[in-house]
């Protein structure tokens, strides 16, 4: 933990090297789900929304908006698309009956498993030259980067 509190001394070139890789990463990740997106009409965030719901990272539609930091209308369109594709459903919250919770349908769970498999294949193949310990350390560093407040 103490290592995270200190500033890492990087040159502008080194920081740019990291930023460049992070900039290109979404393109590679999207390629892993492209076929599933087309087959199920998922839209730009559909695969990721399914994973978030399935992993319990989002429960309410507003959670999705906050996660992606994009407008409610765009998320509403994506959720409607997933609902039409019979991948998600809504249920009344047991905690607050005024709110609806997002759930995966059986088809949605199947598609989410396919997404997980596609991402696992992608990561395993792209990082094949690295040890599992290095890959997990890399993931930990990325998590710290994106989640650091």
C-alpha positions as CSV (number, residue, x, y, z in Angstrom):
1,X,0.0,0.0,0.0
2,X,2.8,2.4,0.8
3,X,4.2,2.1,-2.7
4,X,0.9,3.5,-4.1
5,X,1.1,6.7,-2.0
6,X,4.5,7.7,-3.5
7,X,4.7,9.3,-6.9
8,X,6.3,7.2,-9.6
9,X,9.1,9.0,-11.3
10,X,8.5,8.7,-15.0
11,X,9.7,10.7,-18.0
12,X,7.2,12.2,-20.3
13,X,8.2,9.6,-22.9
14,X,7.5,6.7,-20.4
15,X,4.2,8.2,-19.3
16,X,3.3,8.6,-23.0
17,X,4.2,5.0,-23.7
18,X,1.7,3.9,-21.0
19,X,-1.0,6.3,-22.1
20,X,-0.6,5.2,-25.7
21,X,-1.2,1.5,-24.7
22,X,-4.2,2.5,-22.5
23,X,-5.6,4.5,-25.4
24,X,-5.5,1.5,-27.8
25,X,-6.7,-1.1,-25.2
26,X,-10.4,-0.5,-25.7
27,X,-10.1,-1.2,-29.4
28,X,-8.5,-4.6,-28.7
29,X,-11.1,-5.4,-26.0
30,X,-14.0,-4.5,-28.3
31,X,-12.6,-6.8,-31.0
32,X,-13.1,-9.8,-28.6
33,X,-16.9,-9.1,-28.3
34,X,-17.5,-7.9,-31.9
35,X,-19.2,-11.1,-33.1
36,X,-21.3,-11.4,-30.0
37,X,-22.3,-7.8,-30.3
38,X,-23.5,-8.3,-33.9
39,X,-25.2,-11.6,-33.3
40,X,-27.3,-10.2,-30.4
41,X,-27.5,-6.5,-31.4
42,X,-25.8,-5.5,-28.2
43,X,-24.7,-1.9,-29.0
44,X,-21.5,-0.2,-28.0
45,X,-21.7,-1.0,-24.3
46,X,-24.0,-4.0,-24.3
47,X,-21.4,-6.7,-23.6
48,X,-19.9,-4.7,-20.8
49,X,-23.3,-3.9,-19.3
50,X,-24.2,-7.7,-19.3
51,X,-20.9,-8.4,-17.5
52,X,-21.5,-5.7,-14.9
53,X,-25.0,-7.0,-14.2
54,X,-23.9,-10.6,-14.1
55,X,-21.0,-9.8,-11.8
56,X,-23.3,-7.8,-9.5
57,X,-21.3,-4.6,-10.1
58,X,-24.5,-2.7,-11.1
59,X,-28.0,-3.3,-9.8
60,X,-30.0,-0.3,-10.9
61,X,-30.1,1.5,-14.3
62,X,-28.6,4.6,-12.6
63,X,-25.6,2.5,-11.6
64,X,-24.9,1.8,-15.3
65,X,-25.0,5.5,-16.0
66,X,-22.6,6.3,-13.2
67,X,-20.3,3.5,-14.2
68,X,-19.9,4.7,-17.8
69,X,-20.2,8.4,-17.0
70,X,-22.5,8.9,-20.0
71,X,-26.0,10.3,-20.3
72,X,-29.0,8.6,-19.0
73,X,-30.7,8.6,-22.4
74,X,-27.8,6.7,-24.0
75,X,-27.8,4.1,-21.2
76,X,-31.6,3.9,-21.5
77,X,-31.3,3.1,-25.2
78,X,-28.7,0.5,-24.5
79,X,-30.8,-1.1,-21.7
80,X,-33.9,-1.1,-24.0
81,X,-31.9,-2.8,-26.7
82,X,-30.8,-5.5,-24.2
83,X,-34.4,-5.9,-23.1
84,X,-35.6,-6.3,-26.7
85,X,-32.9,-8.9,-27.3
86,X,-34.3,-10.7,-24.2
87,X,-30.9,-10.5,-22.5
88,X,-32.0,-8.5,-19.4
89,X,-35.1,-8.1,-17.4
90,X,-36.3,-5.8,-14.6
91,X,-37.7,-6.6,-11.2
92,X,-39.0,-4.5,-8.4
93,X,-36.4,-4.0,-5.7
94,X,-37.1,-5.9,-2.5
95,X,-35.4,-3.1,-0.6
96,X,-37.2,-0.1,-2.2
97,X,-40.3,-1.1,-4.2
98,X,-40.2,2.2,-6.1
99,X,-36.9,1.1,-7.9
100,X,-36.3,-1.5,-10.5
101,X,-33.3,-3.8,-10.5
102,X,-31.5,-5.2,-13.6
103,X,-31.3,-8.9,-14.0
104,X,-30.0,-11.2,-16.6
105,X,-32.4,-13.6,-18.4
106,X,-31.3,-17.2,-19.0
107,X,-30.2,-16.1,-22.5
108,X,-28.4,-13.1,-21.0
109,X,-26.5,-15.5,-18.7
110,X,-25.5,-17.6,-21.7
111,X,-24.3,-14.6,-23.6
112,X,-22.4,-13.3,-20.6
113,X,-20.6,-16.7,-20.3
114,X,-19.7,-16.4,-24.0
115,X,-18.4,-12.9,-23.4
116,X,-16.3,-14.1,-20.5
117,X,-14.9,-16.9,-22.6
118,X,-14.0,-14.5,-25.5
119,X,-12.3,-12.1,-23.1
120,X,-10.4,-15.0,-21.4
121,X,-9.2,-16.2,-24.8
122,X,-8.1,-12.7,-25.8
123,X,-6.2,-12.0,-22.6
124,X,-4.6,-15.5,-22.5
125,X,-3.4,-15.2,-26.1
126,X,-2.3,-11.6,-26.0
127,X,-0.4,-12.0,-22.7
128,X,0.9,-15.6,-23.4
129,X,4.5,-14.6,-23.1
130,X,4.1,-13.4,-19.5
131,X,3.9,-15.3,-16.3
132,X,0.5,-15.6,-14.5
133,X,2.0,-13.6,-11.6
134,X,3.1,-10.8,-14.0
135,X,-0.4,-10.7,-15.6
136,X,-2.1,-10.5,-12.3
137,X,0.3,-7.8,-11.1
138,X,-0.5,-5.9,-14.4
139,X,-4.2,-6.2,-13.6
140,X,-3.6,-4.9,-10.1
141,X,-1.7,-1.9,-11.4
142,X,-4.5,-1.2,-14.0
143,X,-7.1,-1.4,-11.3
144,X,-5.2,1.1,-9.1
145,X,-4.8,3.4,-12.1
146,X,-8.5,3.4,-13.1
147,X,-10.0,3.3,-9.6
148,X,-7.7,5.7,-7.9
149,X,-9.6,8.8,-6.8
